[in-house]
Amino acid sequence: MPASTNAPRPDRDNQELRLVVLLLALTVGLLVTSAVVYVALVHPSAAEPLAVGAGVLGALTGAGGLIARVLRHWR
């Protein structure tokens, strides 16, 4: 069966923008992670608060991803 000619084609510019935003977010995440590791190595007394902050940030990220998935499913 041939594909429907009425179906909208994916926007290539939109895909490129998503890729750029994803790569930018990945780069920023790696820079922040390396900065936290550096601070934890240079100032060992800051390691525990940084670990707690990283745990909270991870939990918030997971919750945000779950909420986004539920909202996307409902639309």
Secondary structure, DSSP 8 states (H G I E B T S, - for coil): ----TTS----HHHHHHHHHHHHHHHHHHHHHHHHHHHHHHH-GGGHHHHHHHHHHHHHHHHHHHHHHHHHHHH-
